[in-house]
Amino acid sequence: MATEERHIPQWKIEEVQKLVDSIKKSKMVGLVNVEGVGAKQLDNIRKSLRGSATIRMARNTLMIRAIEKAGIKGMDELVNYVRGPVAFIFSDQDPFILGKFLSENKTSAPAKGGQVTPKDIIIPAMNTGVAPGPFISELAALKIPSRVKGGVIHVTEETVAVKAGEVVSNAMAQMLARLGIEPMELQLKLVAAYTDGAVLTGDSLDVDLEHLFQQVILGHQYAVNLSINSGYPTAETIPLIIAKADMEARTLALNIDFFEPDLVVQFLSKGNAEALALASVLAEKDPDAIPSEIVTQVKAQATSAPAAAPDEVAAESKEPDKDEEEEEEAVTGLGGLFG
């Protein structure tokens, strides 16, 4: 008995081939949940994605057939997520970036009876454009203040029609639609995405990129600090390790009075600071023991910034033009003290 060949409509064959072509051209192939998204809202979302991603609706059976026919390694797992109202989304963007873009770009949608509103639904004071008639009674029944003005019905004051967490009644949903108010927000969510040979689920794509970025920066800072403080050199930290060693060596030399020609300015500054400190102590005990010009210098220094500590002196940058001035000032201070 001969088996009867099943005839596949040409439009299905062509649709599958178009999907296969899009799959092969895209670096990222994802599935988005389109439940409750109307044609108008989907069109708005498509416009917001223009240039970054393309959404393609198709029957689930055709989507599965296209994934299988594309024959791309690792993509077969995406078939497991073609359930319910989903659509293809094709892009060359990183799925994490695309997922964040989708979550931040919402489109307004009309309220439906039976929906729970996540936020207050507000009807503003407005001209309804409706002539006097039963409509004003319908507004009154929903506790929306109104009156006839200029031959049309006006909502006279801003009103919270439905509070957050409450259910929208059928009558209210119809009223909001007549007033042109779309209080709900819709967004597409990535259910799963294939990229770089692997399928990522929606849960793994739902991450706070800003927080993750801050954590990476903090981790980098910890790694740099560990490298410097442990003396473990890397290509990135070797200049910092050398600078730290140089600063510590200069500080050590100043603290143990190990003279180096490169540190002459710092030694003179340190000596001058210590001499002035000694002069200050002596002046308190016997003002006549210290020359008046030195007492004046001590008082001037006391009212200005305190002398730099050895560690701070070691860390100062050496500018050729300033070194000579600092050396002359240091010598003058010491000479004035010891005569």
Buried (B, 14 or more C-beta within 10 A) or exposed (E): EEEEEEEEEEEBEEBBEBBBEBBEEBEBBBBBBBEEBEEEBBEBBBEBBEEEBBBBEBEBEBBBBBBBEBEBEEBBEBBEBBEEEBBBBBBEBBBBEBBBBBBEEBBEBBBEEEBEBEEEBEBEEBEBEBEEEEBBEBBEEBEBBBEEEEEEBBBBEEBEBBEEEBEBBEEBBBBBEEBEBBBBEBBBBBBBBBBEEEBBBBEBBEEEEEEEEEEEEEEEEEBBEEBBEEEEBEEEBEEBBEEBEEEEBBBEBBEEEEEEEEBEBBBBBBBBBEBBBEBBEBBEEEEEEBEEEBBEBBEEBEEEEEBBEBEEBBBBEEEEEEEEEBBEEBEEBBEBBEE
